[in-house]
Amino acid sequence: MPNRCDVVVVGAGPAGSTAARYAAQEGLDVLLIDKRKMIGVPVCCGEFNASPEVLASALPNAPGLDELFPVDPALVRQRIREAVAVSPGGREYEFDLGGYTVDRDAFDRHLADAAVRAGAVLSPDTKFLGREGRRVRTSRGDVEAGVVVAADGPLSPVCRSAGMARSAVLAPAITCRVDGEFGDRLRFFFGNRIAPGGYAWIFPKQGCANVGLGVQKKDTPVPVLLRAFLAQHGFTARDVQAGFVPVSGPIGETVRENVLAVGDAAGHVVSSNGGGIAPAMICGRLAGIAAERHLLHGEPLAAYEREWRSAIGRELLAAARTKRMADRVLGSDFLVEHAMSLLGGPGIRSIIVFGGLRGR
């Protein structure tokens, strides 16, 4: 591992690997570290990506979508054509939602490999221990870097080292894999007996499905809720993994000192559905470009803040506002049932996919 480089990226998820790729392909010396021994493992993700057409409609100002999406067809585990939202009373609402599911571990390794092909040095099994200015302390030694990219998740020690705030609301979530054939439709389940303040899901893959749930209320542990949901459907789970999803919108400041925050560390998640892969990659690209422009051309790092907020800030803030309003309804199954009936499939699609902002 080098003891000096231009950029250290902490976290080899979609945000970090994308930032490393774009910084490296512009000629910077980039070190990408991750505390995991195997990139992408364990998996705690719904593993669904919307189609490029849906992304372009939902995030119309986001640059670089044609470079980032679609992904390698070999990574696709199931093409998705539509979705079904199931109310607390069991009523189903269908709506169009094109996209595909992936194996998130393979997807993450693919992105890390792309960063390496661009010239980044990947160092797995390497823990971030602290930072003092340009000096980054890791479990494999100290590294001096001009820019540090915090892509290390919602609890981000790198952000804390720079005095940045973390996301105000972290929603517990849990996922697992269930064997079987599940077609080509996503299924969302609402109701306080299933996922208080959130929703459960069944996302099809080849020969299996990603099944999980996320909640807002923390009265009942998510493993207990998942076991009940699995029993209700007669499923047997494997590869169970729990974590947290930032759902309060972007943090107030994503640039401080020589640190850029991206992905879950920055709250780059669509709060109305918990999806973070596309925002992470969009902002990761912008972070890599910002690092290059700062180090090679003297552009202030603060330009990154302006760029990502111009690209997707409006949509992320709208989704966070929509979620706060929805929280008032989700506490009551009666209100959820009534709201879903009024919205119908198109209205539910608008909230889930667009955060309340209808597609263009």
N, C-alpha and C positions, 0 to 999 in steps of 0.2 A: 504494500500500500504506500502511495507517495506521501511525503511529509509536507508537500507544498503543491497547491493547484489553484486554478482560477475560481472554481466553483465546487463547493461540497453540497450535495443533495442528500438530505436525510429522509429515507423512506422510499422504497422501490415499488410503490403502488402506481396506479395510473397517473396521478399527478406528478410524482417524483420522477418516474421513468421518462415521462413526456418532457418534463423540464430538462432533464439530463440530455435527452436526445437532441433537443433544439439548441441547447447551449453548446454541445459538443460539435454538432454539424456546422456551427458557425466558427469553429476553430479554437474554442476554449478548451483548456485542460479541466476535465470534469471528473470528480470522484462521486460515485453513487453508492451510499452505504445503506444497509438494512440490517436490523437486529435479527431477522429470521435466518435460519440456516438454509431454508429452501424458499425462494421467492414465491409469493402467492399462497403460502400455506401458513396457518389454517385459513379457510374461506369463511367469511361472514358477510354475505352479500346475496341479493336476490338474483344476480347474474343475468339481468335483462338489459339490453341496449335498445333504445328506440331506433327506428330506421333513419337514414340520413334525411329523408323527406320530412319526417316528424321533427327531427332536431332543427332543421332549417326553419320550420314553421314556428316552433316553440322558442327558438333563440335566433331571431332574424338578424341580429347585429353581430353575432359571433363570427370572427374571422377564422379561416383555416379549416373549416369543417370538411372541405373536399380532401384535405391532406390527412385528417385524422380518421375519417369515416368514409365508407364502410371499412370494417376490419377484414383481415384475411379470411376468405370463405372457409378455410380449413378449421377456423376457430368456432364457427357457428355450430351449435348443438341442436337448435330447432328454430325454424322460421316461424314467426308469430304473425297472425293476420288480424286478430281482434282480441278484445278483452270482455270480461263479464264481471260486473260488480253485484255482489249478493248482499241484500239488505239483512238487518237483524231478523226479520220475519221470513226470510228465504226467497224474497222476490228478486228476480234476476233482471239486470239492465245491461244490454249489450252495446258496445261501441267499437268503432274501428281503432286499431292501434297496431300499426306495422312495426316490426322489429325482429329481434332474434335473441336467443339465450346463448350463453357461453359457459365454458368451464372457467371460472374466475382464476383458478391457479394457473392454468395454461395461458390465459389471457394476460395475466400480469407478467409471466415469464416472457411472453412474446414481446411486450412493451419494453421490458428490461433488456432483452436481446437487441431490440432496435436501437436502444441507447448505446449499447456496446458497439454495435456495427457503425454507429456514427462517431465513435471514438471515446466514449466514456469508459472509465474503469469502474467495474462493479465489485464491491466488497461485501458479500453477505456475512451473516454471523458477526456483525460489527455494531456494537452499541454506541449510541451517542451518550456521552457522559457529562458534557457541559461545553460552554463557549465563553471566552473572554475576548471580545473584539473579533479580530481576524483568526484567532486561534481556536480550533475545534478539538475538544478532547474526546477520544473514542477508546473503545476497549482494545484497539490494535495500535494505539499510539496517537500522538497529536498531529494535526494537519493545519497548516496555515492556508487560508482561503480568502479571496477578495469578496466573494458573495456566498452566503449560506441560504439554501432553500429549505424551508420547513415543510416537509411533506410527510410528517410522522404522526398523522392521525389527530382525532379530536382533542386528545389530552396533551398534545404537542409539547414536550420538554424544550424543543428548540424555540418555539414561540415564547415560552416562559423565560428562557434565557435572555430574550430581548425585551421583556416586559410587556409583551402583547397579551391581550385578554383572550380567554378561550370562549367557545360558544356557550351562551347562557343556558341553553336547554339541550341536554343530551338524552335522547330517547333510547331506552333499552330495546334491543332487537335480538332475535335468535333465528337461526336457519338450520336446515338439515336437508338430507337427500332421501327421497323415497323412490323405490323401484316401481316400474310399471309404465304403461302407455297413457299419455295425458293429452293427446291431440295437439292443436296449434293455437289455443286460446289461453291467455292469462286469466286467472280468476282471483278476484279480490273479495274478501269477506269482512263485513262490518258488524259490530255488535259488542256490547260491553262484556258479555259472557265469553266472547272469543278473544278480543284484543282491546281492552279498555282504552279509549282515547286514540286508537290507531286502527290497524287492519291486519288481517292475516292474508296469506297468498299461497297460490299454487302456480308455479311457473314451469311449463313443460320443457323437457330436454329429451334427448334420444334415450329411450328406455328408462327414464326416471324423471323426477321433477324436483325443483328447488321449492321446498315448503318452509314457511316461516311466518313470523309475525313481529310487528313492532308496536309498542304501546306508549302512551303518554303517562298514564297513571301507574304508579309503581307499587300499588297495594299487593298485587299478586305477582310472584316471581315469574319471569317469562318462561323458564323451563316447565313450570306447572301448567301455564296456559298452553304451551306447545304440546305437552302430553295429552291434554284434554282435546285439543284440536285434532291431533293425530288419531286418537281413539274414536272420535266422532266420525272420522272418514275411514276407519279401519286400516290406517297406514302403519308401517313399521319403519322407524327412522334409523339413519346412520349418518355419520359425520356431523354431529350436532355441534354448533358453535355459536356463542353469544358475544355481543359487543354493544357499542353505543353509536348512535347516529346523531350528528348535530342538526337540529331542526329549528333553530331560532334565527336563521339567516346568516349572512356573512358577518364576521367580526368587524369591529369598527375601524381597525387599522391593520393592514396586512404588510406594511413596510416599516421597519424600524431598524436603525443602525445599518448593518449590512445584511439584514435578514429579510427574505421574502417568504410569506406564508401562502400555501396553495393547497387545494383539495380540502379534505375534512379539517385540517389544521386551521384553515381560513373560514370554515363554514360554507364552503362552495358546494352546497347540497340544495336540491329543489325540495323545500320543506313540505310541500303539499303531497309529495309521494316518497320522499326519502332517497331519491335517486341521486347519485353523486359521480358516476363514472364519466359522463360527458362533460359536466362542468369542470371536473378535475383535470381532464385532458385539455380542454380549451384553455383553462387558466395555467396549466403546466406549460403549454406551448408559449403563452405570453410571458411567463416567468423566465423561461430559457432565453427568449429573445431579449427581454429586459436586461438580463445579466450580461449578455453579449454587448448590447448597446452601451451599458454602463462601463464595462471594463475596456472595451475597445474604442469607444467613441465619446466617453465622458458624459453620457446622458444620465441625469439623476435617476436613482432607483425608484423614486416616487412615481416615475412614469408608469411603472407596472400597475400601481393602484388605479391610476386614471384609465389605463387600457382595459383591465379586466372589468372595471365597473361600467365602462362604456359598452363593452361586449355583452355582458350578461347580468350586470348589476340590477337593472330594472326588473328583469324577470325573477331573479332570486329574491329581491325584496317583496315583489308582489306575491310570490309563493309563500313567503313567511307571513305576510299579512293575511292571506287567505287561510293559512293554517291556524293563526290565532283566532280568526272568526269561527273556523270550523270546530275548534276546541270547545266552544260554547255549546255546540250542537252534539258533538260526539259523546258527551257525558250522559246523554239520554237516548236510549234506543227508540223511544217514541218520536223524538225530534229527528233522529237519523232517518227513520222510516219515512216520515213526512217529507223531509228535505229531499231524499232520493226520489220520492214519487213526483215531487214538483220539478226537479231537475231533469229527470229522465236520463237516458243514455248519453245524449250530446252534452248536457250540462255537467254530468259526472265526469265525462271525458275532459271537459274544459278545466275543471278543478284539478283533477289528478295529473293531467298531462301539462297543462299550461298555467297552473297555479292561479286560475281564475281569469287569466288573459286568453281570450279565444285565439285560436290559430289564424294566421293571416291567409 
